[in-house]
Amino acid sequence: MFQLSDETLIDTVNELNKALMHLEDCYEFMGTFEHEHLGRTKQFMIDKENSIKNAREVIEALESHLEEEGYQKTEDTGRYLQENEGVFHCEGDGTWYDNWLRLIIDCYKSGMTREEIEEGLDLEANGFIYYTEFYK
């Protein structure tokens, strides 16, 4: 058996998630064709479901390992973070974001007022929304 570094595993899981998303999009596109030979056969649908199911199982097993090790996903992009990687953090609920604007939008959606968000951004007054490095 071989060992992968956590960094390599994180990169692999992030790329597999992207690939699975593209595979699902491809199957959806092929399913729109009217002719059977272009994606509407019963065998095609069975193969599609099996390949996506198997890919999800592998990715979920790898993600489970990463989560056991303390790695987390960003809320906005769903990718796993590398240690010491720069990222936006909301200490209030422990979430991580690649995009600052998405973080602020989610704060509004969760019911925070503008004043609460401004207080959270004020680091001199113990703010809880800031840019930092990810840590496990």
C-alpha positions as semicolon CSV with decimal commas, in nm:
position;residue;x (nm);y (nm);z (nm)
1;M;0,000;0,000;0,000
2;F;0,123;0,352;-0,073
3;Q;0,091;0,674;0,122
4;L;-0,023;1,009;-0,012
5;S;0,052;1,336;0,157
6;D;-0,252;1,523;0,283
7;E;-0,179;1,802;0,035
8;T;-0,185;1,558;-0,258
9;L;-0,502;1,395;-0,129
10;I;-0,675;1,732;-0,093
11;D;-0,578;1,832;-0,447
12;T;-0,698;1,494;-0,575
13;V;-1,035;1,516;-0,398
14;N;-1,092;1,872;-0,520
15;E;-1,014;1,769;-0,878
16;L;-1,230;1,456;-0,855
17;N;-1,523;1,666;-0,736
18;K;-1,478;1,899;-1,034
19;A;-1,451;1,603;-1,273
20;L;-1,766;1,444;-1,132
21;M;-1,955;1,769;-1,178
22;H;-1,843;1,783;-1,542
23;L;-1,932;1,415;-1,593
24;E;-2,283;1,479;-1,461
25;D;-2,316;1,781;-1,691
26;C;-2,200;1,572;-1,987
27;Y;-2,454;1,300;-1,914
28;E;-2,729;1,559;-1,877
29;F;-2,635;1,709;-2,212
30;M;-2,625;1,371;-2,386
31;G;-2,964;1,286;-2,238
32;T;-3,121;1,578;-2,423
33;F;-3,071;1,419;-2,765
34;E;-3,379;1,266;-2,924
35;H;-3,207;0,982;-3,106
36;E;-3,150;0,664;-2,906
37;H;-2,795;0,615;-3,028
38;L;-2,695;0,952;-2,876
39;G;-2,776;0,890;-2,514
40;R;-3,124;0,762;-2,449
41;T;-3,075;0,387;-2,449
42;K;-3,153;0,190;-2,137
43;Q;-2,796;0,061;-2,115
44;F;-2,662;0,416;-2,138
45;M;-2,881;0,521;-1,846
46;I;-2,770;0,220;-1,639
47;D;-2,404;0,288;-1,717
48;K;-2,451;0,655;-1,633
49;E;-2,608;0,581;-1,295
50;N;-2,344;0,320;-1,209
51;S;-2,048;0,537;-1,304
52;I;-2,176;0,837;-1,108
53;K;-2,265;0,618;-0,808
54;N;-1,921;0,454;-0,804
55;A;-1,742;0,787;-0,843
56;R;-1,944;0,938;-0,556
57;E;-1,860;0,644;-0,328
58;V;-1,487;0,683;-0,390
59;I;-1,497;1,059;-0,340
60;E;-1,708;1,026;-0,023
61;A;-1,457;0,778;0,124
62;L;-1,169;1,016;0,054
63;E;-1,365;1,311;0,192
64;S;-1,446;1,115;0,504
65;H;-1,075;1,056;0,562
66;L;-0,999;1,427;0,516
67;E;-1,273;1,526;0,760
68;E;-1,140;1,277;1,017
69;E;-0,802;1,448;0,981
70;G;-0,962;1,788;1,054
71;Y;-0,973;1,934;0,703
72;Q;-1,274;2,144;0,605
73;K;-1,452;2,259;0,291
74;T;-1,524;2,614;0,193
75;E;-1,893;2,699;0,208
76;D;-1,899;2,879;-0,125
77;T;-1,693;2,653;-0,352
78;G;-1,706;2,323;-0,166
79;R;-1,335;2,257;-0,202
80;Y;-1,112;2,125;0,076
81;L;-0,858;2,364;0,220
82;Q;-0,485;2,308;0,250
83;E;-0,316;2,400;0,577
84;N;-0,181;2,757;0,586
85;E;-0,390;2,852;0,282
86;G;-0,531;3,205;0,285
87;V;-0,907;3,209;0,319
88;F;-1,193;3,413;0,467
89;H;-1,324;3,288;0,800
90;C;-1,636;3,356;1,004
91;E;-1,541;3,265;1,357
92;G;-1,903;3,293;1,472
93;D;-2,012;2,975;1,296
94;G;-1,671;2,835;1,201
95;T;-1,721;2,857;0,825
96;W;-1,453;2,915;0,561
97;Y;-1,495;3,098;0,229
98;D;-1,290;3,157;-0,084
99;N;-1,495;3,464;-0,171
100;W;-1,543;3,753;0,072
101;L;-1,864;3,871;-0,098
102;R;-2,020;3,524;-0,073
103;L;-1,938;3,525;0,300
104;I;-2,113;3,859;0,351
105;I;-2,415;3,746;0,146
106;D;-2,444;3,430;0,356
107;C;-2,422;3,639;0,674
108;Y;-2,720;3,843;0,552
109;K;-2,908;3,527;0,456
110;S;-2,849;3,382;0,803
111;G;-3,027;3,682;0,955
112;M;-2,738;3,905;1,055
113;T;-2,805;4,277;1,032
114;R;-2,577;4,522;0,858
115;E;-2,460;4,652;1,196
116;E;-2,376;4,301;1,317
117;I;-2,176;4,234;1,001
118;E;-1,990;4,564;1,036
119;E;-1,908;4,475;1,398
120;G;-1,787;4,135;1,282
121;L;-1,555;4,299;1,031
122;D;-1,407;4,542;1,287
123;L;-1,094;4,358;1,397
124;E;-0,996;4,630;1,645
125;A;-1,318;4,556;1,835
126;N;-1,272;4,177;1,840
127;G;-1,431;4,119;1,499
128;F;-1,512;3,764;1,399
129;I;-1,509;3,787;1,017
130;Y;-1,160;3,809;0,872
131;Y;-0,901;3,681;0,625
132;T;-0,661;3,429;0,775
133;E;-0,478;3,105;0,710
134;F;-0,664;2,775;0,739
135;Y;-0,559;2,552;1,024
136;K;-0,679;2,211;1,135
